[in-house]
Amino acid sequence: MRPLLSLSCLLLAVPVAAQKPAAVSPERMTAVVRDITEASYSGRAPGGPGEARTVGYLERTLRAIGVEPGAPDGSYQQEVPLLHTVVVGKPTATIAVHGASVTLTQGEGLYLATVRAVDRIKIDAAPMVFVGYGVSAPERGWDDFKGVDLKDKIAVILINDPDFEAKPGEPVAGKFGGRRETYYGRWTYKYEEAVKRGAIGALIVHDTPGAGYAWATVLAAGGESYDKAAGFFGDPRLLMRGWISGEAATDLFKRAGLDLAALRVQARSADFRPVPIGDARFTTDAPVKVDQIMSHNVIAKITGSAHPDETIVYGAHWDAYGVGAPDEKGETVRAGAADDAVGVAGVLELAHLFKDAPKPERTIVFAFWTAEERSLLGSDTYAANPTTPLSKMVANMTVDVLQTAGPARDVVLVGNGQSDLEDRLAVAAKAQGRKVTPEALPERGLYFRADHFSVARRGVPSLLLMAMGGGSDLVNGGRSAGDKWLTDYMKCYHQPCDVWSQKWDLRGAAQDVELFYTIGAGLANSRDWPAWRADSEFKALRDQSAGDRK
């Protein structure tokens, strides 16, 4: 394996043609966003009425650009079989505790879902146990479960990491990265750990700082869930996975004679042991509609002239949240303009750029994933069934939410400190007269919430561009204007108001797409293999396949 070149040599390693400003077209990107956020696309839900239209649009566009089909079967489309469930109506759950009971309604302090193929979430008087942050991390000397049997119980779990709220001097402080969320802080991880220990259900306690989004975002899925179809993904699944609002959880613990605030502090100690929530018993009987659907990734490529089995993958997700309950304006279509129609437009721009350039030595893949909003299911399907071995995937670069407020003096890096792809980003940004700014909101765990993570967790060095990591230093208005853009955007995250606007200025988004082009073109015409940092949790996985990259 060749070592990565030093920063001072990186620009020299990039072919001259790749150093020139790429002809990224903000106007062409705008046209794509306007097209695929029209009402006729119905919010681009996987398997929904807008999927065929979206997939057809992408395939036609890729054909027109002139890039080859890139799916494993030689077409542009990779099938992604999904289990689709919907909790019907507004079911309730009753929690009996200390001789009294409290009833919570779907959407009002409680959110219930399932990814099992069942017609009801039926739970009768299941005991409830508080398991702290629900983390088992032997390498950090941490185990919240302490061998406690959760069979047929409801695990109640805090969001984020054990040191997220740690005060200076607490033993846990920094053990999990402080404010920077690790994978142990993700709700998907917590559900996986609960079911491993026999739990029938799990409720995650919501708080906006820890989750990185408001309660309204939890509710945005509308009781709808997706998973890989039965037989395709054999891991066990919880009968019920859900959320309980911070207010409802505080009230429940108080009824049980417990102080949730005090237990939060206890949960920041390695000595913490699970605590039964008094004699609380959880009961619900929620109807579920189940069907299996066939969704699709759309994948194209330019085959490398010298090393066709070595790939550089660009990705964005085409799906959004479909049609949901009316908002205060009566709007129901959640068009996902910033999230992630802009990313789709960016990857299409990259296809244009590489098609117009000399043929690369390595293969360039342009991927448009389904079901990102449903736990990265489309990209994970590809990661399990790639066109070439992941050991020979040079890098993955994912575009998911770019800012729409014009040129910026910087680019926000999500997941900084993970790989030396970041060095290349810094050099490319400097060539634009920009700099790299580490994400300002690492507690949101964004690095674990986008499609690159499907291959990153399998060892492939990856970069993510996502404007949700913090406000950009905008040319027009500076950091305060960038912060305002982000604040305004987060109000529309997964909501019907995430729509294209004539006020958008995609010149800043085009700058970011150009960065990815420069990095990818340099890698595509070299023998370099980016590597994880020495302290990255993904380095050991990559090292196992080092022999494949001689």
N, C-alpha and C positions, 0 to 999 in steps of 0.2 A: 504494500500500500504506500503510495507516495504521500509524504507529509504535505499539509496545506501550506501554501506559500505565505510568506510574511506579508503584513499589510502593505509595506512599501513596494512589494513586487506584484500585488494583486492586479492593479490596473494594467501592468505590462502583460499579465497572463491572459487578459481578456482580449480577444481579437479586436483589431482596430474598428471594424464595422460595428461591433457591439458597444464601443465606447461613445459613439455618436448619439445624440439625443434621439430616442426612438419616436417614430411618428404616431404616437398615441393620439387618438382623436376624441376629445371630450364630446364633440357633437355626435359622433357615431355611438359612443357609450350612452349618451342621453336618449338616442333613438331606441336603443335596445331596452332601456329601462321603461320608457313610455310604452313600448309594444307589449312587454310581458307583464305589465301591471294593469292592463286594461281590465275592465269588469268581466269581459268574456273569458279571462283566464281563471276566474273564480278563486283567486288567492292561491293557486298552484299547490293545492294539497296533494300528497301522494295518493294515487288511486282515486282522486276526486275528479269532478267534471273538467277541471283545467289541466290534468296531467297530459292527456293525449295532445292537446293543443300546444302545451309547453315543449314537450319532447319533440313534436313535429317541427316546431319553430327552430329549435336548436339543431336538429339534424339538417334541415334545409339550409340554415345559415352556414353550418360547417361544410356542407357540400359546396355551397357557393364560394366559400373561402378557398376550397380546394385541398383541405386536409383529409387524410385517410380515415376510414373507420378504425376505431381503436379498442372496441370491446373484445373480450376473450373469444367470442365465436366469430369474429371477423366482421361484425356489423357495427353500427354506431350505438346500439343499445344493449346494455347488460341487464338482464332480468334480476329484479330484487323482490323475491316473494316475501310478503309481509302479513303478519297477523294484525288485524285492525279491530280494536274494541272501543266501545263508547258506553260510558255509564249514562243511562237514560234518565232524563228528568232531573229532579232535585231531591235525591234520596236523603234520608237522615240517618244519623247514628246516635244511639243512646249510650251514655256512660253512667253506670250505676256506681256510686261511691259513698260509703259511710251512711247507708240507709236512704240516700236521696239519689236523684238522677238529673243529668243535664242532657239536653238534646241539641245536637249540632246539625245544621243543614248544609248540604253541598253548596259551596261558594260563600258561605257565611261562617267563617271560622274553621271550616273543614274543606278539604279537597280530596276526593277519593278517585282512584283509577285502578285498572288491572291490566296485566299483559298475559293473563291466562285465558284460554279458550273456554270460558264458563258463561252461563247465562245469568248468573247472579253472583255478587260478592256477598256471600252469606256467612256471617260470623256470629256466634252465639256466646255471649258472656266470656270473651277471651280476656285473661288477665293482662294488665298493662305494666311494662317494666321500662324504667328510664335507664338507658345505656350510655349516657354521656354523649360523646361525639361518635360513638360506634366505630372506633378505630382499632385495628389490630396491626401494629407495625413493629415486628420483632427487632428490626434493624435500628429502631429508635428507642428500644426498651419500653414499648407502650402496648398495653392490651386493656381496652375498656371492658371486655366481656368477662375476663377472669373465670372462664369455664362455665358460666351460668347457663342453664338450660332454657332456651327460649321456645321450645317446642309448643306450638299452638298458642303462642302469646303475641301480643302487640308490642313491638319495640318502639319506644319514643326516643328520638335522636335529635341532637343539636346539629345545625348546619355549620359548615366550615370546619376548621382545624382546632385541635385542643389549645393551640397558643394564639388563636385569632384575637381573643380579648385579653390576653395575658398582660399583666402590669410589669414594669421593669423590676427585676429582682426575683420574680416568680421562677421556680425551677424549670417550668415548661417553656419559658420565654425563648423563642428562637429555635426550639426543637423541631418544629414543623415549618419553619420559614417565616414566622411572625405574621405580618399582615398579608404576606404572599401566600395564597392558597395553594396547597399541594393536592394531588389526586385524592388523598384521604379526606379532603373536605367536600368532595363532590357528592351530590345526592345519589347519583348512580352507584357509586362505590358503597354508600351506606345501605342501600337496598340489597346489594349483592352480599354484604357481610351479614345482614339480618337473616336472609333466607338460608345461608350456609349453616346457621345455628338453629334452624327449625322454626323460625317465626312464621306465623300465618299472615302477619301484616306488619307494616312499619309506617309510622307517622313522623315526619321531619318537622321540627319546630321552626316556623318561618320568622326571620327577622330581616329587614331590608339590608342593613349593612353586611350581615353575614352571607346572605344569599346573593347580594349584588343586584337585586331587583325587587320591585314592590310586590305586594300580595296580588295585585291585578295581573301581573305576569304569570304567576302560578295558575291563575284561573283561565288564562288565555287559551289553554288547550281544550277547555270545555268538556272535560271528562273523557276526552279522546286519547287513545294511546296506540302506539305501533310497536311491534317487535318483529324480529325475524320469524318466519313461519315455522310451525311445528315440524320437526324432522330436520330442519336446517340449522337450528340453534338449540342444542339439547340441554343447556343449563337449567336448573330449577328456577322457578319464578315465584315471587310472593303472590298470594291470592289478592292481597290489597296493598297497594303502595300509595301513599298520600302525604298530605301536609296538614298541619294544624297551625293556625295563626298564633303568634306570640301571645296575644291577649287571651285567646281561648285556652292555651296551654297553661298560662299563669293561673287562670281561674281553676282549671282542673287540679293542678298541684295543690292549690290552696284548699280546695274541698277535701283533698286527701291528707291534709295536715302537713304539707310539704311547702318549702319555699324554693321556687324554681331559680330565683336569682342566686340564692346560696348554693344550690346544686350546680349551677353553672361554674361557680368558683371551685367546688369540689372536683368537677369534671376536668379541671385543668391540672390535676395531680395524677401522677402515674399510679398512685395508690387507690384511685377511684374504683369502686365496685358498683355494679348495677344495683338500682334501688327500685323495689316494687312500688308502684304508685298507689300506696295504701291497698285497699281491697277493690280498686277500680276494675270494672268489667265492661268490655266494649262489645256492643251489639249493633249489627247493621244487616240489612237485607236489600242490597242495591241491584236493580235490574241492569243487565249488560247486553248490548247488542254486539254480536261477534261475526266477523266475516274475514275471509282471506282475500288479499288483493295482490295483483302483480304490478309492482311499480318498476321504474327503470332508471338506471344511470345512463347518461349520454357521454360517450367517450370517443375522442378522435386523437390522431397522432400524426407526427411526421417522423418516419423511420430514419434512424441514424445511418449515415453513409459508411461509418467505420466500426461502430460499436452498437449495433441495433438492440442488443440485449440489455444495455445500460440505459436507464430511463430517468428523465427529469419530469416530474409531474406537477402541473398547475391545476388547481381545483377551486371550485366555488359550488355552492348548493343552489339548485334551481327551486327547491320547494319553499313554500311559506306556510301560513297557518289556515289557509282556506277561508271558509265562511263560518262565522260564529254569531254569538248573540249581538244584538244591536248595541252600539255605544250611545253616548248621550246625544249624538246627532242622528241616530238611527242608522248609521253605517254598519254593514255586516261583513263586507269583504276585507280580509286582512292581506293586502296585496304585497307586503314585504318589499317595498321599493329600495330602501337602504339595505335591508336584510332579506335577501341578498341579491336583488336584481342588479345592483351596481357591481357586485362581485362577478356575476354572470357576464355582464358587459365587459368587465376587465379581462376575463379569461378569453372571451371572443376576440378582444383586441390583441391579446398575446398570440392567438392563432394567426391573425392577420400579419402581425409583425414577423413571426418566424417563417410564415409562408413566403413573404416578400424578401427574406434574407437568403443567403447561400445555405444550402442544405447542411444541417448540423451533423457532427460526427456521432453524437449520441441521440437516442430517440427522445422526442419531446411529446408528452401526453397532455391533452387538454380534457379535463374531466368536469362533468356537471352532475353533482350527486343529488340523489333523492333522499328524503327522510333525514336530513341533518337535524331539523327541528325536533325530530323524534329519536334522539340519542345516537346520531351519526350512523344510522343503519345502512344507508347507501354506500358510504365510503368504507364502512366496515365489511360489507359484502365484497367490495373490490379487494380490500386488504386480505381477505381470506381466499380470494380467487383472482390473483393479479395476472396480468398478461405476461409479465416476466418476474422472476423471483425478487422478493423484497430486498434480498441481500445485494441485489444489483440496481436497486433504486437509488440513484445518486442523491436526490433530494426531493422533498415535497414542499411546494410553496402554495399556500392557501390564501384566498382573498375572501374575507367575510366581514362586510360592513366597512365601507370607506366613507370618509367625511365628505360632505356635499357643499362646503362653504368656501371653496376656492383654494388658491395656492397657499402652501404652508412653508415655513422655514425649517420644519423638522418632519420626521416620520416617527410615529409612535411604535415602539417595539414591544409586542406582547411576548412574555416568556423569556425576557432577556436573561442571559447567563446559561442558556441551554446548549447551544452549539456554535461552532465557528462560522456557520453561515452568517451569523451576526456581524462578523468582521467584513464580509463581503458587502453586507448591507451598508455598513458605515462608509466603505470606500465609494460605493455607488451613490450614496446620498451626498457625500462630499463633492463628487463630480457635478452634482446638480446645484451646489451651493447650499446644501441643507445639512442637517445633523440628525443623529438618532437620539430620541428621547425615550428612556425606559418608561414603561407603563406606570401611570400614576395611581392606578387602582388595582394592584395585584391581588387584593382580597377577592376580586370577582372570579378568579380562577379561569380566566378566559382561555388560557393555553390548553385547557382540558375540555373546551366546549365547542371546538370547531373541527372540521373534517380531517385536518392534518393529523389529529390525534390518533386516528385509526391506524395510521402507519407509524407514527412516532412511538406509540406504545409497543410496537413490534420492532423498534430499533432504527427506523429511517430518520436521519436528520431532517428537520422541518423548520420552516419559517411561516409565521402567521402575521398578516396585516389585518388589523381590526381596530377601527377608530374608537371603539368602546373602551379602549385601554386608558384613555385620558384625553383631555382637550388639547388639540394641536396649537402650535404657535402660528396663527394665521397671519399672512402678509397684511391682510386687511383687518386690523383689530387686535392682533397679538394673542397671547394666551387667554386673556379674559374672553375674547370672542370665541376662541376654540372651546373653552369651558361652557360658554352659553350654548354653543351648538350641541355639545354632548348632553347637557341638561335637558334641552328641548327635545332632542332625539329620544332620550330614555323615557320620556313621557309617552312616546308612541311605539316603544319597543314591543313588538308582537301585537300591536293594536291596529285598528282600521286606519288610524291617522298616519301610518307609515306609508305615505304615497309620494309619487313624484310631484314636484312643484316647479313652476316656471322660475322661481327664485333660486333654484339649485345652480351651483357653479361647480362643475366636475373637473376643473383644471387641476385641483389638488389631488383628486382621485387618479387622474391621468399621470401625475407625477409619480404616484406610488406604483402604478402599473409599469411605468418605465423602469423603476428600480428593479422590479422582478424580472423584467426582460433582460436588463444588463447582467444580473446575477446568473440567470439561466443560460444566456448566450455564452458567458464565460465558462460555465461548467460544461456546456454541451460540446465545446470544442477544446477540451483539455482532458488530462488523465487524472485530475484531482478528485479526491473523495472527501467531502466534508465529514467532520467528526463531531461527536458530542463532547462537551466539556468533561473534564475528569470527574466532577462531582454531580453530573447529571444522572438521574435515576434510569436513563435509557442507554447509557454507555455500555453496560455489561451485555445487554442484548445484542447490540451492534457488533461488539467484539467477538461474539460467538461465531459470526459468519465472515470474519476477516479473510479467511482463505479464499472466499469467492471473489475477492476484489483485488487480485494480484495484477 
